[in-house]
Amino acid sequence: MIHFDKFILNNGLRVIVHKDKSTPIVAVNILYDVGAKYEDPEKTGFAHLFEHLMFGGSKNISKYDEPLENAGGENNAFTNNDITNYYLTIPKQNLELAFWLESDRMNDLAFSEKSLEVQRNVVIEEFKQSYLNQPYGDVWLLLRPLAFKVHPYRWSTIGKDISHIENATMKDVKDFYSKFYNPDNAVMTVAGDVETEDIKILAEKWFGPIAAGKVKIDRRLPEEPEQQEEKKLTVERDVPFDAIYKAYHMCSRKDANYYTTDLLSDILSNGDSSRLYTKLVKERQIFSEINAFISGDFDKGLFLFTGKLVKGISVETGEKALNEEIQRLTESVVGDKELAKVKNKIESTLEYSEMSVLNKAMNLSFSELLGDANLINTEIDKYNAVTKEDVHRVANEIFRTENCSTLYYLSKKNGGN
């Protein structure tokens, strides 16, 4: 059980405090309720660009990293389609410095043409290196718009097209900041050897004066209609092995069936004793590697299969073998022992994730944004409540041919393997 306190400032900033006396390090996590799904379809990649811009300096702090590192702190951030998350760890005695740094960039980020140009170039280079010039790098740029036609999950966090960031103006950037980077659009969690009353004082001092956002954020996103027919796309690239990617639509992170779906992915692909690895890699040697996982999106997301084929095996053979394993789950009920095994693994993973103050700070923030910070304490019960009949039912709901989008990613060298 992770105990925590929660309070809300007048400007809407939600603050969660978790006391952990076991470490002299304090974690501060600031989660902004903005991800790529809230971008203008003609101006994508902005949430990710801001992940970089937020380290470019603010009104009173020219270099974010320097004072933090001098105080023995570390920091980083990440963006996905739902959220942007900034986190740091710092020795307890220097905690107020973290409040100063984070409040200053929330209140008044320094916008200069130079900073924008530097970070724009960093993102453009990342787009080229990670997505365009990397083997299999453009998979998600192809698979997302194949699976999604309406919902903004149809583009990746990096953006739909490199030109969107290349053409970003100072006004575009300032508008995005003023709309989303506000206290009433954030959750701050502080975890470590701290007292809630002390955190209240610091939060009021540093974040209290910051005004709430002036623009009301419209959270109503276009809902993806149910997929009615199978979709396929074949591409050839300069890669060593043919690969298959399958995407099935699934429920949202907030849906009761999420926990069943997560366990379903673990039955198929979690470790060397999982079904796909045992059958398709070890025994039949059709795939050199194969994985099944869920996107975990806040809105309705994807259940994904990714597999690289052994040289000489055709995509037709590979897909047939994969479909046979999927069919096994839809036709027969999983055994008690197999379900118990994946539940135990999940429990171990959740317990391990609660060992560090940073992970606890992150998980409390995520849980709060999902609707209730106490979700961090109830998730394991939700997993344990899943029955083998639930797994069978959800497998049949998801693994329908018309619900699938398949990308065949072929090696150019010999016209395939």
C-alpha positions as CSV (number, residue, x, y, z in Angstrom):
1,M,0.0,0.0,0.0
2,I,1.4,3.4,-1.0
3,H,0.1,6.1,1.3
4,F,-0.2,9.6,-0.1
5,D,-1.8,13.0,0.5
6,K,-3.3,15.2,-2.1
7,F,-4.2,18.9,-2.3
8,I,-5.1,21.3,-5.1
9,L,-3.9,24.9,-5.4
10,N,-6.3,27.7,-6.2
11,N,-4.9,27.8,-9.8
12,G,-5.8,24.1,-10.3
13,L,-2.4,22.4,-9.8
14,R,-2.9,19.0,-8.3
15,V,-0.2,18.1,-5.9
16,I,0.4,14.6,-4.5
17,V,2.8,13.8,-1.7
18,H,4.2,10.4,-0.8
19,K,6.4,10.1,2.3
20,D,9.3,7.6,2.0
21,K,11.9,7.9,4.8
22,S,14.2,5.2,3.3
23,T,16.1,7.5,1.0
24,P,17.7,11.0,1.2
25,I,16.7,11.5,-2.5
26,V,13.4,13.2,-3.4
27,A,11.7,12.7,-6.7
28,V,9.6,15.5,-8.3
29,N,7.4,14.5,-11.2
30,I,5.3,17.0,-13.3
31,L,2.9,15.4,-15.6
32,Y,1.2,17.7,-18.2
33,D,-2.1,16.5,-19.7
34,V,-0.9,17.0,-23.3
35,G,0.3,14.5,-25.8
36,A,0.5,14.2,-29.6
37,K,-3.3,13.5,-29.7
38,Y,-4.1,17.1,-28.9
39,E,-2.1,18.6,-31.8
40,D,-3.5,20.2,-34.8
41,P,-3.4,17.6,-37.6
42,E,-1.5,20.1,-39.8
43,K,0.9,21.0,-37.0
44,T,2.1,17.7,-35.5
45,G,5.1,16.9,-33.4
46,F,4.7,20.0,-31.1
47,A,4.3,18.0,-27.9
48,H,7.6,16.3,-28.5
49,L,9.2,19.6,-29.6
50,F,8.2,21.1,-26.3
51,E,9.8,18.2,-24.4
52,H,13.0,19.7,-25.8
53,L,12.1,23.4,-25.6
54,M,11.4,23.1,-21.9
55,F,15.1,22.5,-21.2
56,G,16.1,25.6,-23.2
57,G,15.9,28.0,-20.4
58,S,13.2,30.2,-18.7
59,K,12.9,33.8,-17.7
60,N,15.1,33.6,-14.6
61,I,17.1,30.5,-15.5
62,S,19.2,30.5,-18.7
63,K,20.2,26.8,-18.4
64,Y,17.8,24.4,-16.7
65,D,20.3,21.5,-16.3
66,E,23.2,23.5,-14.8
67,P,21.8,24.5,-11.3
68,L,20.1,21.1,-10.9
69,E,23.4,19.2,-11.6
70,N,25.3,21.5,-9.3
71,A,22.9,20.6,-6.6
72,G,23.4,16.8,-7.2
73,G,20.1,16.4,-9.2
74,E,19.3,14.5,-12.4
75,N,16.3,15.0,-14.7
76,N,14.7,13.8,-17.9
77,A,11.4,13.8,-19.8
78,F,9.3,11.8,-22.3
79,T,6.3,12.4,-24.5
80,N,3.8,10.0,-26.0
81,N,0.4,10.4,-27.6
82,D,-1.4,11.1,-24.3
83,I,1.0,12.9,-22.0
84,T,4.2,14.8,-21.5
85,N,6.2,13.9,-18.4
86,Y,9.1,15.8,-16.7
87,Y,10.9,14.2,-13.8
88,L,13.9,14.9,-11.6
89,T,15.6,13.5,-8.5
90,I,17.5,15.7,-6.0
91,P,19.0,15.5,-2.5
92,K,16.4,16.4,0.1
93,Q,18.3,19.4,1.3
94,N,18.1,21.0,-2.1
95,L,14.4,20.3,-2.8
96,E,13.4,23.9,-3.0
97,L,15.7,24.3,-6.0
98,A,13.5,21.8,-7.9
99,F,10.4,23.9,-7.1
100,W,12.2,27.1,-8.4
101,L,13.2,25.4,-11.6
102,E,9.9,23.7,-12.5
103,S,7.8,26.7,-11.5
104,D,9.9,29.1,-13.6
105,R,9.6,27.1,-16.8
106,M,5.8,26.6,-16.2
107,N,5.3,30.3,-15.6
108,D,7.6,31.9,-18.2
109,L,9.5,29.8,-20.6
110,A,12.2,31.8,-22.5
111,F,11.3,31.9,-26.2
112,S,14.1,32.9,-28.5
113,E,14.6,32.4,-32.2
114,K,17.9,30.8,-31.3
115,S,16.4,28.3,-28.8
116,L,13.6,27.4,-31.2
117,E,16.1,26.9,-34.1
118,V,18.4,24.7,-32.0
119,Q,15.6,22.5,-30.7
120,R,13.9,22.4,-34.1
121,N,17.1,21.0,-35.6
122,V,17.5,18.5,-32.8
123,V,14.0,17.1,-33.4
124,I,14.5,17.1,-37.2
125,E,17.7,15.2,-36.8
126,E,16.0,12.8,-34.4
127,F,13.2,12.3,-37.0
128,K,15.7,11.5,-39.7
129,Q,18.0,9.2,-37.6
130,S,15.3,7.3,-35.7
131,Y,12.5,7.1,-38.1
132,L,13.8,7.6,-41.7
133,N,17.3,6.3,-41.7
134,Q,17.0,3.5,-39.2
135,P,16.2,0.0,-40.3
136,Y,12.5,-0.6,-39.6
137,G,12.3,3.0,-38.2
138,D,9.3,4.1,-40.2
139,V,7.1,1.2,-39.1
140,W,4.9,3.3,-36.8
141,L,4.7,6.1,-39.4
142,L,3.1,3.5,-41.6
143,L,1.2,1.3,-39.2
144,R,-0.6,4.1,-37.2
145,P,-2.3,5.7,-40.2
146,L,-3.2,2.2,-41.5
147,A,-4.9,1.3,-38.2
148,F,-6.4,4.7,-37.4
149,K,-8.4,6.8,-39.9
150,V,-10.1,9.3,-37.6
151,H,-8.5,9.4,-34.1
152,P,-5.3,11.5,-33.7
153,Y,-3.5,8.3,-32.7
154,R,-3.0,8.1,-36.4
155,W,0.2,10.0,-36.2
156,S,3.3,9.3,-34.1
157,T,4.7,11.5,-31.3
158,I,7.5,12.6,-33.6
159,G,4.8,14.0,-35.9
160,K,3.2,13.1,-39.2
161,D,5.7,14.8,-41.4
162,I,9.0,16.4,-40.8
163,S,7.8,19.6,-42.5
164,H,5.5,20.3,-39.6
165,I,8.4,21.0,-37.3
166,E,10.5,22.6,-40.1
167,N,7.7,25.2,-40.6
168,A,6.8,25.8,-37.0
169,T,6.6,29.5,-36.3
170,M,7.3,31.3,-33.0
171,K,3.6,32.1,-32.8
172,D,2.7,28.4,-33.2
173,V,5.0,27.5,-30.4
174,K,3.9,30.2,-28.0
175,D,0.2,29.4,-28.6
176,F,0.9,25.7,-27.8
177,Y,2.7,26.7,-24.6
178,S,0.0,29.1,-23.4
179,K,-2.7,26.5,-24.1
180,F,-1.2,23.5,-22.4
181,Y,1.6,24.4,-20.0
182,N,-0.5,25.7,-17.1
183,P,-0.9,24.6,-13.5
184,D,-4.5,23.5,-14.1
185,N,-3.3,21.1,-16.8
186,A,-0.6,19.4,-14.6
187,V,-0.2,17.0,-11.8
188,M,2.9,17.4,-9.5
189,T,4.0,14.5,-7.3
190,V,6.7,14.8,-4.7
191,A,8.0,11.5,-3.2
192,G,10.7,11.1,-0.6
193,D,11.5,11.9,3.0
194,V,9.1,14.9,3.0
195,E,6.2,16.3,5.1
196,T,3.0,17.2,3.4
197,E,2.8,20.6,5.2
198,D,6.3,21.5,4.0
199,I,5.3,20.6,0.4
200,K,2.2,22.8,0.7
201,I,4.3,25.8,1.7
202,L,6.7,25.2,-1.2
203,A,3.9,24.6,-3.7
204,E,2.1,27.8,-2.6
205,K,5.3,29.8,-2.7
206,W,6.5,28.7,-6.1
207,F,3.4,27.6,-8.0
208,G,0.6,29.5,-6.3
209,P,1.2,32.8,-8.1
210,I,1.1,31.2,-11.6
211,A,-2.2,31.9,-13.3
212,A,-4.4,29.1,-14.5
213,G,-4.7,28.6,-18.3
214,K,-6.9,31.1,-20.2
215,V,-7.8,28.8,-23.0
216,K,-10.3,26.0,-22.3
217,I,-9.0,22.8,-23.7
218,D,-11.5,20.8,-25.8
219,R,-10.9,17.1,-24.8
220,R,-13.5,15.8,-27.2
221,L,-11.4,13.9,-29.8
222,P,-12.9,12.2,-32.9
223,E,-13.7,8.6,-32.0
224,E,-12.3,5.9,-34.2
225,P,-15.2,3.9,-35.8
226,E,-15.2,0.2,-35.4
227,Q,-13.1,-1.3,-38.1
228,Q,-15.2,-3.3,-40.6
229,E,-12.7,-4.9,-42.8
230,E,-9.1,-6.2,-42.7
231,K,-6.5,-3.7,-43.9
232,K,-3.1,-4.6,-45.4
233,L,-0.1,-2.6,-46.6
234,T,3.1,-4.0,-48.2
235,V,6.4,-2.0,-48.4
236,E,9.9,-2.8,-49.4
237,R,12.9,-1.4,-47.6
238,D,16.6,-1.9,-47.4
239,V,16.5,-4.1,-44.3
240,P,18.1,-7.5,-43.6
241,F,14.9,-9.5,-42.8
242,D,11.3,-9.6,-43.7
243,A,8.9,-8.6,-40.9
244,I,5.2,-8.7,-40.1
245,Y,3.4,-6.2,-38.0
246,K,-0.3,-6.7,-36.9
247,A,-2.4,-4.2,-35.1
248,Y,-5.8,-5.1,-33.6
249,H,-8.0,-2.4,-32.1
250,M,-8.6,-2.8,-28.3
251,C,-10.1,-1.0,-25.3
252,S,-8.8,2.1,-23.6
253,R,-6.5,2.2,-20.6
254,K,-9.5,3.2,-18.5
255,D,-11.7,0.3,-19.6
256,A,-12.3,-2.6,-17.2
257,N,-11.1,-5.0,-20.0
258,Y,-7.7,-3.4,-20.1
259,Y,-6.3,-5.7,-17.4
260,T,-7.6,-8.8,-19.2
261,T,-6.0,-7.6,-22.4
262,D,-2.7,-6.9,-20.7
263,L,-2.6,-10.4,-19.3
264,L,-3.6,-11.8,-22.8
265,S,-0.5,-10.1,-24.3
266,D,1.7,-11.6,-21.5
267,I,0.3,-15.1,-22.2
268,L,1.4,-14.7,-25.8
269,S,4.7,-13.0,-25.3
270,N,6.3,-12.4,-21.9
271,G,9.6,-14.3,-21.6
272,D,11.1,-17.4,-23.1
273,S,8.3,-19.7,-21.9
274,S,5.5,-17.6,-23.5
275,R,3.4,-19.1,-26.3
276,L,4.8,-17.2,-29.3
277,Y,8.5,-17.6,-28.3
278,T,8.1,-21.3,-27.5
279,K,6.2,-22.3,-30.6
280,L,7.4,-19.9,-33.3
281,V,11.0,-19.1,-32.3
282,K,12.3,-22.2,-30.4
283,E,10.2,-25.1,-31.8
284,R,9.3,-24.1,-35.4
285,Q,12.1,-21.6,-36.0
286,I,9.9,-19.4,-38.2
287,F,10.6,-16.1,-36.5
288,S,14.0,-14.9,-35.1
289,E,12.1,-12.7,-32.8
290,I,8.4,-12.1,-32.1
291,N,6.5,-10.0,-29.6
292,A,2.9,-9.2,-28.6
293,F,2.1,-6.1,-26.5
294,I,-0.5,-3.5,-26.0
295,S,-0.1,0.3,-26.6
296,G,-1.7,1.1,-23.2
297,D,-3.2,4.3,-24.7
298,F,-5.6,6.4,-22.6
299,D,-8.1,6.2,-25.5
300,K,-8.9,3.0,-27.4
301,G,-5.6,1.7,-28.5
302,L,-3.9,-1.2,-30.2
303,F,-2.9,-4.8,-29.5
304,L,0.3,-5.3,-31.5
305,F,2.3,-8.2,-32.9
306,T,5.8,-7.6,-34.3
307,G,7.9,-10.3,-35.7
308,K,11.1,-10.7,-37.8
309,L,11.2,-13.8,-40.0
310,V,14.0,-16.3,-40.2
311,K,15.9,-16.0,-43.5
312,G,14.2,-18.2,-46.1
313,I,10.8,-18.2,-44.4
314,S,8.1,-16.4,-46.5
315,V,5.7,-13.9,-45.0
316,E,2.8,-16.1,-45.9
317,T,4.3,-19.0,-43.8
318,G,5.0,-16.6,-41.0
319,E,1.6,-15.1,-40.9
320,K,-0.1,-18.4,-41.1
321,A,1.9,-19.7,-38.1
322,L,1.2,-16.5,-36.1
323,N,-2.5,-16.7,-36.9
324,E,-2.6,-20.3,-35.7
325,E,-1.3,-19.3,-32.3
326,I,-3.8,-16.4,-32.1
327,Q,-6.6,-18.9,-33.1
328,R,-5.5,-21.2,-30.3
329,L,-6.5,-18.5,-27.8
330,T,-9.8,-17.8,-29.4
331,E,-10.8,-21.5,-29.6
332,S,-9.7,-22.9,-26.3
333,V,-9.7,-21.5,-22.7
334,V,-6.3,-20.8,-21.2
335,G,-5.2,-23.1,-18.3
336,D,-5.3,-22.1,-14.6
337,K,-1.5,-22.6,-14.3
338,E,-0.6,-20.5,-17.3
339,L,-2.9,-17.6,-16.2
340,A,-1.5,-17.8,-12.6
341,K,2.0,-17.6,-14.0
342,V,1.4,-14.3,-15.9
343,K,-0.5,-12.8,-13.0
344,N,2.5,-13.6,-10.7
345,K,4.8,-11.9,-13.2
346,I,2.6,-8.8,-13.3
347,E,2.5,-8.7,-9.5
348,S,6.3,-8.9,-9.4
349,T,6.6,-6.1,-12.0
350,L,4.2,-3.8,-10.1
351,E,6.0,-4.4,-6.8
352,Y,9.4,-3.8,-8.4
353,S,8.1,-0.5,-9.9
354,E,7.2,0.6,-6.4
355,M,10.7,0.3,-5.0
356,S,12.1,3.7,-6.2
357,V,10.7,7.0,-5.2
358,L,10.9,8.2,-8.8
359,N,8.8,5.3,-10.1
360,K,6.3,5.9,-7.3
361,A,6.1,9.6,-8.1
362,M,5.5,8.8,-11.8
363,N,2.9,6.1,-11.1
364,L,1.0,8.3,-8.7
365,S,0.9,11.1,-11.3
366,F,-0.3,8.7,-14.1
367,S,-2.9,7.2,-11.8
368,E,-4.2,10.7,-10.9
369,L,-4.5,11.7,-14.5
370,L,-6.3,8.4,-15.3
371,G,-8.9,9.5,-12.7
372,D,-7.7,8.4,-9.2
373,A,-4.2,8.4,-7.7
374,N,-5.3,5.4,-5.6
375,L,-5.3,3.3,-8.7
376,I,-1.7,2.6,-7.8
377,N,-3.0,0.6,-4.9
378,T,-5.8,-1.2,-6.6
379,E,-4.4,-2.3,-9.9
380,I,-3.0,-5.6,-8.7
381,D,-6.5,-6.6,-7.4
382,K,-7.9,-5.8,-10.9
383,Y,-5.4,-8.1,-12.5
384,N,-6.0,-10.9,-10.0
385,A,-9.8,-10.6,-10.6
386,V,-9.3,-11.6,-14.2
387,T,-10.6,-15.1,-15.0
388,K,-9.7,-17.5,-17.7
389,E,-13.2,-17.0,-19.1
390,D,-12.4,-13.3,-19.3
391,V,-9.3,-14.0,-21.3
392,H,-11.2,-16.2,-23.7
393,R,-14.0,-13.6,-24.2
394,V,-11.6,-10.7,-24.8
395,A,-9.4,-12.7,-27.2
396,N,-12.5,-13.4,-29.3
397,E,-13.6,-9.7,-29.1
398,I,-10.2,-8.5,-30.3
399,F,-8.8,-11.1,-32.6
400,R,-11.2,-10.8,-35.5
401,T,-9.9,-10.7,-39.0
402,E,-11.9,-7.5,-39.8
403,N,-10.4,-5.8,-36.7
404,C,-6.8,-6.3,-38.0
405,S,-4.4,-4.0,-39.9
406,T,-1.3,-5.8,-41.2
407,L,2.0,-4.3,-42.4
408,Y,4.2,-6.6,-44.5
409,Y,7.7,-5.1,-44.3
410,L,9.9,-6.8,-46.9
411,S,13.6,-6.8,-47.5
412,K,14.6,-5.3,-50.8
413,K,17.7,-7.3,-51.2
414,N,16.2,-10.4,-52.8
415,G,12.7,-9.1,-53.2
416,G,12.0,-10.5,-49.8
417,N,13.6,-13.4,-47.8
